[in-house]
Amino acid sequence: MLTHLIVAGLAFTTAVPAALPSEVICGQHSETCIVIVDTPPTTAPPASDTTTTGTARVCRNLAGEVLPCFSETFGWFNDEDRCYYEPAEPPPPSTDPVWNGHHPDGMVWSIVCTDRIPGVGGGWQWLPSPPPGYGDAGITPAQLARRAVDQMRLTGPAIHLTIEAPDTGLVGMPVWLWTDVTPTTWGPNSATASVPGLSVTATARATEIRWDMGDGGTRVCTGPGTPYTPGAVQSPTCDYVYQRSSAGQAGDAYPVTATATWQVTWSGGGTSGSLVVTRTSTTTVRIGELQVLVTG
């Protein structure tokens, strides 16, 4: 009796008020004064480690009390020196010593500090560029965290299967599933995004990969998988067994989709939070049936 083993010929492709003593503060060069009135203490909301939206930028004075990040009267809050800045209007003449010889470059700013001794830390100052925090009260730390995630350049899994072209997998045989472990395909990965007056640092780690195998079946693996060991049959961490041939599918191949879920934690701007992002990769795999022909 002659026995033949035949495999189908397939290929693989793989604004809150501050609690300050009542006082009047006038800048050295400014005609504007601040009158500060006692108000009940304001406590910032506790930082959350689960929020996916975060809170608006939090601005605090030297005492740690919350202030509006923008004032119609005094301008934008600078997180570095905890004072308000707005362009001096009208600007001082070019001969004014405040320009320090820089006219017409840069700009002279009117500065008001709400928690300093009157006449100290305010007035006019020349700066070559806008101060930290100017114009950036609208962005939230959570939005900035997403910018940090974008900077990481996270990708879908770097898909690897047991089968390499031009080989063909077999019905009933485990197909090993894994990804390269790199900062962009599995993590960890960190990045910091900044705007004037606000910085957020985010760290991302993949936690699982959902493998959609193209035949209606799925496999969810909580790790990156294990690279194939020649001679081994089952993967110790992540594999899949096809029950039927891919013949008749588009290109006679199953589409394989691997979706990695990334957990991202972030902190900055006086708050913290987390968010979840996914990244997907695709390939195809062809599966044949092992046929036994018996001839007399």
VOMI-445960 format. One record per residue (C-alpha): x, y, z; residue number from 1; residue in one letter. Coordinates in steps of 0.2 Angstrom, whole numbers. Each point is the difference from the previous one (the first is absolute). Layout:
BEGIN
<drenza xx="X" yy="Y" zz="Z" resi="NUM" resn="A"/>
...
//
This chain:
BEGIN
<drenza xx="0" yy="0" zz="0" resi="1" resn="M"/>
<drenza xx="7" yy="17" zz="-5" resi="2" resn="L"/>
<drenza xx="-5" yy="15" zz="11" resi="3" resn="T"/>
<drenza xx="1" yy="18" zz="-6" resi="4" resn="H"/>
<drenza xx="-1" yy="16" zz="12" resi="5" resn="L"/>
<drenza xx="-6" yy="15" zz="-10" resi="6" resn="I"/>
<drenza xx="-2" yy="18" zz="6" resi="7" resn="V"/>
<drenza xx="-10" yy="12" zz="-10" resi="8" resn="A"/>
<drenza xx="12" yy="12" zz="-9" resi="9" resn="G"/>
<drenza xx="-2" yy="16" zz="9" resi="10" resn="L"/>
<drenza xx="12" yy="14" zz="4" resi="11" resn="A"/>
<drenza xx="1" yy="11" zz="16" resi="12" resn="F"/>
<drenza xx="1" yy="19" zz="1" resi="13" resn="T"/>
<drenza xx="2" yy="6" zz="15" resi="14" resn="T"/>
<drenza xx="-71" yy="215" zz="158" resi="15" resn="A"/>
<drenza xx="1" yy="-2" zz="17" resi="16" resn="V"/>
<drenza xx="3" yy="15" zz="13" resi="17" resn="P"/>
<drenza xx="15" yy="-1" zz="11" resi="18" resn="A"/>
<drenza xx="0" yy="0" zz="19" resi="19" resn="A"/>
<drenza xx="12" yy="15" zz="3" resi="20" resn="L"/>
<drenza xx="0" yy="14" zz="13" resi="21" resn="P"/>
<drenza xx="-9" yy="16" zz="-6" resi="22" resn="S"/>
<drenza xx="13" yy="12" zz="-8" resi="23" resn="E"/>
<drenza xx="3" yy="11" zz="-15" resi="24" resn="V"/>
<drenza xx="15" yy="-3" zz="-11" resi="25" resn="I"/>
<drenza xx="6" yy="12" zz="-13" resi="26" resn="C"/>
<drenza xx="14" yy="-4" zz="-13" resi="27" resn="G"/>
<drenza xx="15" yy="11" zz="-1" resi="28" resn="Q"/>
<drenza xx="-3" yy="7" zz="-17" resi="29" resn="H"/>
<drenza xx="-18" yy="-5" zz="-2" resi="30" resn="S"/>
<drenza xx="-15" yy="11" zz="3" resi="31" resn="E"/>
<drenza xx="-11" yy="-15" zz="4" resi="32" resn="T"/>
<drenza xx="-2" yy="-6" zz="18" resi="33" resn="C"/>
<drenza xx="-7" yy="-16" zz="7" resi="34" resn="I"/>
<drenza xx="-12" yy="-1" zz="15" resi="35" resn="V"/>
<drenza xx="0" yy="-17" zz="8" resi="36" resn="I"/>
<drenza xx="-14" yy="-4" zz="11" resi="37" resn="V"/>
<drenza xx="-1" yy="-14" zz="13" resi="38" resn="D"/>
<drenza xx="-9" yy="-15" zz="-7" resi="39" resn="T"/>
<drenza xx="-3" yy="-18" zz="7" resi="40" resn="P"/>
<drenza xx="15" yy="-12" zz="-3" resi="41" resn="P"/>
<drenza xx="-1" yy="-9" zz="-16" resi="42" resn="T"/>
<drenza xx="7" yy="-18" zz="-1" resi="43" resn="T"/>
<drenza xx="4" yy="-7" zz="-17" resi="44" resn="A"/>
<drenza xx="-9" yy="-17" zz="-4" resi="45" resn="P"/>
<drenza xx="11" yy="-15" zz="4" resi="46" resn="P"/>
<drenza xx="10" yy="-7" zz="-14" resi="47" resn="A"/>
<drenza xx="-8" yy="-15" zz="-8" resi="48" resn="S"/>
<drenza xx="9" yy="-15" zz="-7" resi="49" resn="D"/>
<drenza xx="-14" yy="-7" zz="-10" resi="50" resn="T"/>
<drenza xx="-7" yy="15" zz="-9" resi="51" resn="T"/>
<drenza xx="1" yy="0" zz="-19" resi="52" resn="T"/>
<drenza xx="-4" yy="18" zz="-2" resi="53" resn="T"/>
<drenza xx="10" yy="9" zz="13" resi="54" resn="G"/>
<drenza xx="-4" yy="18" zz="6" resi="55" resn="T"/>
<drenza xx="4" yy="17" zz="-7" resi="56" resn="A"/>
<drenza xx="17" yy="8" zz="4" resi="57" resn="R"/>
<drenza xx="2" yy="4" zz="18" resi="58" resn="V"/>
<drenza xx="8" yy="16" zz="5" resi="59" resn="C"/>
<drenza xx="6" yy="3" zz="18" resi="60" resn="R"/>
<drenza xx="8" yy="14" zz="9" resi="61" resn="N"/>
<drenza xx="16" yy="-2" zz="11" resi="62" resn="L"/>
<drenza xx="-12" yy="-5" zz="15" resi="63" resn="A"/>
<drenza xx="-7" yy="-15" zz="-11" resi="64" resn="G"/>
<drenza xx="-17" yy="8" zz="-2" resi="65" resn="E"/>
<drenza xx="-9" yy="-1" zz="-16" resi="66" resn="V"/>
<drenza xx="-1" yy="16" zz="-11" resi="67" resn="L"/>
<drenza xx="-8" yy="3" zz="-17" resi="68" resn="P"/>
<drenza xx="12" yy="-4" zz="-14" resi="69" resn="C"/>
<drenza xx="-6" yy="15" zz="-10" resi="70" resn="F"/>
<drenza xx="-6" yy="16" zz="6" resi="71" resn="S"/>
<drenza xx="-9" yy="13" zz="-11" resi="72" resn="E"/>
<drenza xx="8" yy="14" zz="10" resi="73" resn="T"/>
<drenza xx="18" yy="-7" zz="3" resi="74" resn="F"/>
<drenza xx="3" yy="-13" zz="-14" resi="75" resn="G"/>
<drenza xx="8" yy="-17" zz="1" resi="76" resn="W"/>
<drenza xx="7" yy="-9" zz="14" resi="77" resn="F"/>
<drenza xx="18" yy="-5" zz="0" resi="78" resn="N"/>
<drenza xx="3" yy="-17" zz="9" resi="79" resn="D"/>
<drenza xx="19" yy="4" zz="2" resi="80" resn="E"/>
<drenza xx="-2" yy="16" zz="11" resi="81" resn="D"/>
<drenza xx="-18" yy="-1" zz="4" resi="82" resn="R"/>
<drenza xx="-4" yy="17" zz="-7" resi="83" resn="C"/>
<drenza xx="-12" yy="7" zz="-14" resi="84" resn="Y"/>
<drenza xx="7" yy="6" zz="-16" resi="85" resn="Y"/>
<drenza xx="-8" yy="11" zz="-14" resi="86" resn="E"/>
<drenza xx="8" yy="11" zz="-14" resi="87" resn="P"/>
<drenza xx="3" yy="17" zz="7" resi="88" resn="A"/>
<drenza xx="-13" yy="12" zz="-9" resi="89" resn="E"/>
<drenza xx="5" yy="12" zz="-6" resi="90" resn="P"/>
<drenza xx="18" yy="-7" zz="-1" resi="91" resn="P"/>
<drenza xx="13" yy="11" zz="8" resi="92" resn="P"/>
<drenza xx="11" yy="11" zz="-12" resi="93" resn="P"/>
<drenza xx="15" yy="-7" zz="-8" resi="94" resn="S"/>
<drenza xx="11" yy="11" zz="12" resi="95" resn="T"/>
<drenza xx="-8" yy="-7" zz="16" resi="96" resn="D"/>
<drenza xx="14" yy="-10" zz="9" resi="97" resn="P"/>
<drenza xx="-12" yy="-15" zz="2" resi="98" resn="V"/>
<drenza xx="4" yy="-5" zz="-18" resi="99" resn="W"/>
<drenza xx="18" yy="-2" zz="6" resi="100" resn="N"/>
<drenza xx="6" yy="4" zz="-18" resi="101" resn="G"/>
<drenza xx="-11" yy="-13" zz="-8" resi="102" resn="H"/>
<drenza xx="-12" yy="11" zz="-9" resi="103" resn="H"/>
<drenza xx="-9" yy="-5" zz="-11" resi="104" resn="P"/>
<drenza xx="3" yy="-19" zz="3" resi="105" resn="D"/>
<drenza xx="-10" yy="-9" zz="12" resi="106" resn="G"/>
<drenza xx="-14" yy="8" zz="11" resi="107" resn="M"/>
<drenza xx="-2" yy="10" zz="16" resi="108" resn="V"/>
<drenza xx="-12" yy="-9" zz="12" resi="109" resn="W"/>
<drenza xx="-11" yy="7" zz="14" resi="110" resn="S"/>
<drenza xx="2" yy="-12" zz="15" resi="111" resn="I"/>
<drenza xx="-11" yy="-1" zz="15" resi="112" resn="V"/>
<drenza xx="4" yy="-12" zz="14" resi="113" resn="C"/>
<drenza xx="-15" yy="-3" zz="12" resi="114" resn="T"/>
<drenza xx="10" yy="-8" zz="15" resi="115" resn="D"/>
<drenza xx="15" yy="11" zz="1" resi="116" resn="R"/>
<drenza xx="5" yy="16" zz="10" resi="117" resn="I"/>
<drenza xx="-7" yy="15" zz="-9" resi="118" resn="P"/>
<drenza xx="13" yy="7" zz="-12" resi="119" resn="G"/>
<drenza xx="10" yy="-16" zz="-1" resi="120" resn="V"/>
<drenza xx="-1" yy="-13" zz="-14" resi="121" resn="G"/>
<drenza xx="-12" yy="10" zz="-11" resi="122" resn="G"/>
<drenza xx="1" yy="15" zz="-12" resi="123" resn="G"/>
<drenza xx="7" yy="-1" zz="-18" resi="124" resn="W"/>
<drenza xx="13" yy="-12" zz="-7" resi="125" resn="Q"/>
<drenza xx="7" yy="-2" zz="-17" resi="126" resn="W"/>
<drenza xx="0" yy="-18" zz="-6" resi="127" resn="L"/>
<drenza xx="6" yy="-7" zz="-17" resi="128" resn="P"/>
<drenza xx="-16" yy="-12" zz="-1" resi="129" resn="S"/>
<drenza xx="-16" yy="-3" zz="9" resi="130" resn="P"/>
<drenza xx="1" yy="-6" zz="17" resi="131" resn="P"/>
<drenza xx="-4" yy="-18" zz="5" resi="132" resn="P"/>
<drenza xx="-19" yy="-2" zz="1" resi="133" resn="G"/>
<drenza xx="-4" yy="14" zz="-11" resi="134" resn="Y"/>
<drenza xx="-15" yy="-5" zz="-11" resi="135" resn="G"/>
<drenza xx="-1" yy="-18" zz="6" resi="136" resn="D"/>
<drenza xx="-14" yy="-1" zz="13" resi="137" resn="A"/>
<drenza xx="-11" yy="-9" zz="-12" resi="138" resn="G"/>
<drenza xx="9" yy="-16" zz="-2" resi="139" resn="I"/>
<drenza xx="-3" yy="-14" zz="14" resi="140" resn="T"/>
<drenza xx="14" yy="-11" zz="6" resi="141" resn="P"/>
<drenza xx="-10" yy="-15" zz="-7" resi="142" resn="A"/>
<drenza xx="1" yy="8" zz="-17" resi="143" resn="Q"/>
<drenza xx="18" yy="3" zz="2" resi="144" resn="L"/>
<drenza xx="2" yy="-18" zz="5" resi="145" resn="A"/>
<drenza xx="-7" yy="-6" zz="-16" resi="146" resn="R"/>
<drenza xx="13" yy="11" zz="-9" resi="147" resn="R"/>
<drenza xx="13" yy="-9" zz="10" resi="148" resn="A"/>
<drenza xx="-7" yy="-17" zz="-6" resi="149" resn="V"/>
<drenza xx="1" yy="6" zz="-18" resi="150" resn="D"/>
<drenza xx="18" yy="4" zz="3" resi="151" resn="Q"/>
<drenza xx="4" yy="-18" zz="5" resi="152" resn="M"/>
<drenza xx="-5" yy="-6" zz="-18" resi="153" resn="R"/>
<drenza xx="-8" yy="-16" zz="7" resi="154" resn="L"/>
<drenza xx="-4" yy="-13" zz="-13" resi="155" resn="T"/>
<drenza xx="-10" yy="-16" zz="-2" resi="156" resn="G"/>
<drenza xx="9" yy="-16" zz="5" resi="157" resn="P"/>
<drenza xx="15" yy="-5" zz="-11" resi="158" resn="A"/>
<drenza xx="-9" yy="-16" zz="-5" resi="159" resn="I"/>
<drenza xx="9" yy="-17" zz="0" resi="160" resn="H"/>
<drenza xx="-8" yy="-17" zz="-4" resi="161" resn="L"/>
<drenza xx="8" yy="-17" zz="0" resi="162" resn="T"/>
<drenza xx="-3" yy="-1" zz="-19" resi="163" resn="I"/>
<drenza xx="12" yy="10" zz="-11" resi="164" resn="E"/>
<drenza xx="-2" yy="2" zz="-19" resi="165" resn="A"/>
<drenza xx="-1" yy="-10" zz="-11" resi="166" resn="P"/>
<drenza xx="-5" yy="-13" zz="14" resi="167" resn="D"/>
<drenza xx="-18" yy="-5" zz="3" resi="168" resn="T"/>
<drenza xx="-8" yy="-4" zz="17" resi="169" resn="G"/>
<drenza xx="-10" yy="-15" zz="3" resi="170" resn="L"/>
<drenza xx="-18" yy="-2" zz="7" resi="171" resn="V"/>
<drenza xx="2" yy="-7" zz="18" resi="172" resn="G"/>
<drenza xx="18" yy="6" zz="3" resi="173" resn="M"/>
<drenza xx="3" yy="15" zz="12" resi="174" resn="P"/>
<drenza xx="5" yy="16" zz="-8" resi="175" resn="V"/>
<drenza xx="11" yy="10" zz="12" resi="176" resn="W"/>
<drenza xx="-4" yy="18" zz="2" resi="177" resn="L"/>
<drenza xx="12" yy="13" zz="6" resi="178" resn="W"/>
<drenza xx="7" yy="18" zz="-2" resi="179" resn="T"/>
<drenza xx="17" yy="8" zz="1" resi="180" resn="D"/>
<drenza xx="2" yy="8" zz="17" resi="181" resn="V"/>
<drenza xx="5" yy="18" zz="-3" resi="182" resn="T"/>
<drenza xx="-5" yy="17" zz="7" resi="183" resn="P"/>
<drenza xx="-12" yy="3" zz="-15" resi="184" resn="T"/>
<drenza xx="-8" yy="-18" zz="-1" resi="185" resn="T"/>
<drenza xx="-1" yy="-5" zz="18" resi="186" resn="W"/>
<drenza xx="8" yy="13" zz="12" resi="187" resn="G"/>
<drenza xx="3" yy="7" zz="12" resi="188" resn="P"/>
<drenza xx="1" yy="17" zz="-9" resi="189" resn="N"/>
<drenza xx="0" yy="18" zz="8" resi="190" resn="S"/>
<drenza xx="-1" yy="17" zz="-7" resi="191" resn="A"/>
<drenza xx="-2" yy="18" zz="6" resi="192" resn="T"/>
<drenza xx="-11" yy="13" zz="-9" resi="193" resn="A"/>
<drenza xx="1" yy="18" zz="5" resi="194" resn="S"/>
<drenza xx="-8" yy="17" zz="-4" resi="195" resn="V"/>
<drenza xx="6" yy="16" zz="9" resi="196" resn="P"/>
<drenza xx="-4" yy="-2" zz="18" resi="197" resn="G"/>
<drenza xx="-6" yy="-19" zz="-1" resi="198" resn="L"/>
<drenza xx="9" yy="-16" zz="-2" resi="199" resn="S"/>
<drenza xx="-7" yy="-18" zz="1" resi="200" resn="V"/>
<drenza xx="9" yy="-16" zz="0" resi="201" resn="T"/>
<drenza xx="-8" yy="-16" zz="-6" resi="202" resn="A"/>
<drenza xx="6" yy="-18" zz="1" resi="203" resn="T"/>
<drenza xx="-8" yy="-14" zz="-11" resi="204" resn="A"/>
<drenza xx="0" yy="-19" zz="2" resi="205" resn="R"/>
<drenza xx="-9" yy="-12" zz="-10" resi="206" resn="A"/>
<drenza xx="-10" yy="-12" zz="10" resi="207" resn="T"/>
<drenza xx="-8" yy="-12" zz="-12" resi="208" resn="E"/>
<drenza xx="-1" yy="-5" zz="-19" resi="209" resn="I"/>
<drenza xx="-17" yy="-5" zz="-7" resi="210" resn="R"/>
<drenza xx="4" yy="-12" zz="-15" resi="211" resn="W"/>
<drenza xx="-15" yy="-1" zz="-13" resi="212" resn="D"/>
<drenza xx="5" yy="-15" zz="-10" resi="213" resn="M"/>
<drenza xx="-11" yy="3" zz="-15" resi="214" resn="G"/>
<drenza xx="-10" yy="-16" zz="1" resi="215" resn="D"/>
<drenza xx="-12" yy="7" zz="14" resi="216" resn="G"/>
<drenza xx="11" yy="-5" zz="14" resi="217" resn="G"/>
<drenza xx="10" yy="11" zz="12" resi="218" resn="T"/>
<drenza xx="14" yy="-2" zz="13" resi="219" resn="R"/>
<drenza xx="3" yy="13" zz="13" resi="220" resn="V"/>
<drenza xx="18" yy="-1" zz="7" resi="221" resn="C"/>
<drenza xx="6" yy="11" zz="15" resi="222" resn="T"/>
<drenza xx="18" yy="0" zz="-5" resi="223" resn="G"/>
<drenza xx="10" yy="2" zz="-16" resi="224" resn="P"/>
<drenza xx="0" yy="-18" zz="-3" resi="225" resn="G"/>
<drenza xx="15" yy="-12" zz="-2" resi="226" resn="T"/>
<drenza xx="12" yy="-1" zz="-16" resi="227" resn="P"/>
<drenza xx="-2" yy="-17" zz="-8" resi="228" resn="Y"/>
<drenza xx="13" yy="-13" zz="5" resi="229" resn="T"/>
<drenza xx="3" yy="-12" zz="-14" resi="230" resn="P"/>
<drenza xx="-6" yy="-18" zz="4" resi="231" resn="G"/>
<drenza xx="-13" yy="6" zz="13" resi="232" resn="A"/>
<drenza xx="-18" yy="-2" zz="-3" resi="233" resn="V"/>
<drenza xx="-10" yy="11" zz="12" resi="234" resn="Q"/>
<drenza xx="5" yy="17" zz="5" resi="235" resn="S"/>
<drenza xx="1" yy="2" zz="19" resi="236" resn="P"/>
<drenza xx="-9" yy="17" zz="-1" resi="237" resn="T"/>
<drenza xx="-10" yy="4" zz="-16" resi="238" resn="C"/>
<drenza xx="-5" yy="-11" zz="-15" resi="239" resn="D"/>
<drenza xx="-15" yy="-4" zz="-10" resi="240" resn="Y"/>
<drenza xx="-7" yy="-16" zz="-9" resi="241" resn="V"/>
<drenza xx="-9" yy="2" zz="-16" resi="242" resn="Y"/>
<drenza xx="-14" yy="-13" zz="-3" resi="243" resn="Q"/>
<drenza xx="-2" yy="2" zz="-19" resi="244" resn="R"/>
<drenza xx="10" yy="5" zz="-15" resi="245" resn="S"/>
<drenza xx="1" yy="18" zz="-6" resi="246" resn="S"/>
<drenza xx="-4" yy="-6" zz="-18" resi="247" resn="A"/>
<drenza xx="-14" yy="10" zz="-7" resi="248" resn="G"/>
<drenza xx="4" yy="16" zz="10" resi="249" resn="Q"/>
<drenza xx="6" yy="15" zz="-9" resi="250" resn="A"/>
<drenza xx="17" yy="-4" zz="-7" resi="251" resn="G"/>
<drenza xx="-2" yy="-17" zz="8" resi="252" resn="D"/>
<drenza xx="6" yy="8" zz="17" resi="253" resn="A"/>
<drenza xx="-7" yy="4" zz="17" resi="254" resn="Y"/>
<drenza xx="2" yy="19" zz="4" resi="255" resn="P"/>
<drenza xx="8" yy="1" zz="18" resi="256" resn="V"/>
<drenza xx="-3" yy="16" zz="10" resi="257" resn="T"/>
<drenza xx="10" yy="3" zz="16" resi="258" resn="A"/>
<drenza xx="-6" yy="14" zz="11" resi="259" resn="T"/>
<drenza xx="11" yy="5" zz="15" resi="260" resn="A"/>
<drenza xx="-8" yy="9" zz="15" resi="261" resn="T"/>
<drenza xx="11" yy="13" zz="8" resi="262" resn="W"/>
<drenza xx="-3" yy="7" zz="18" resi="263" resn="Q"/>
<drenza xx="7" yy="17" zz="1" resi="264" resn="V"/>
<drenza xx="3" yy="9" zz="17" resi="265" resn="T"/>
<drenza xx="4" yy="19" zz="0" resi="266" resn="W"/>
<drenza xx="3" yy="14" zz="12" resi="267" resn="S"/>
<drenza xx="3" yy="19" zz="-1" resi="268" resn="G"/>
<drenza xx="-9" yy="16" zz="3" resi="269" resn="G"/>
<drenza xx="-4" yy="-4" zz="17" resi="270" resn="G"/>
<drenza xx="-10" yy="-16" zz="-4" resi="271" resn="T"/>
<drenza xx="2" yy="-17" zz="-7" resi="272" resn="S"/>
<drenza xx="-10" yy="-13" zz="-9" resi="273" resn="G"/>
<drenza xx="0" yy="-15" zz="-12" resi="274" resn="S"/>
<drenza xx="-7" yy="-4" zz="-17" resi="275" resn="L"/>
<drenza xx="-1" yy="-15" zz="-11" resi="276" resn="V"/>
<drenza xx="6" yy="0" zz="-19" resi="277" resn="V"/>
<drenza xx="0" yy="-14" zz="-12" resi="278" resn="T"/>
<drenza xx="11" yy="-4" zz="-15" resi="279" resn="R"/>
<drenza xx="-3" yy="-13" zz="-14" resi="280" resn="T"/>
<drenza xx="10" yy="-9" zz="-13" resi="281" resn="S"/>
<drenza xx="-5" yy="-12" zz="-13" resi="282" resn="T"/>
<drenza xx="7" yy="-15" zz="-10" resi="283" resn="T"/>
<drenza xx="-7" yy="-15" zz="-9" resi="284" resn="T"/>
<drenza xx="4" yy="-19" zz="2" resi="285" resn="V"/>
<drenza xx="-5" yy="-15" zz="-11" resi="286" resn="R"/>
<drenza xx="-5" yy="-16" zz="8" resi="287" resn="I"/>
<drenza xx="-1" yy="-17" zz="-9" resi="288" resn="G"/>
<drenza xx="-7" yy="-17" zz="4" resi="289" resn="E"/>
<drenza xx="11" yy="-15" zz="2" resi="290" resn="L"/>
<drenza xx="-7" yy="-13" zz="-12" resi="291" resn="Q"/>
<drenza xx="4" yy="-19" zz="0" resi="292" resn="V"/>
<drenza xx="-2" yy="-9" zz="-16" resi="293" resn="L"/>
<drenza xx="1" yy="-19" zz="1" resi="294" resn="V"/>
<drenza xx="4" yy="-9" zz="-16" resi="295" resn="T"/>
<drenza xx="1" yy="-19" zz="-2" resi="296" resn="G"/>
//
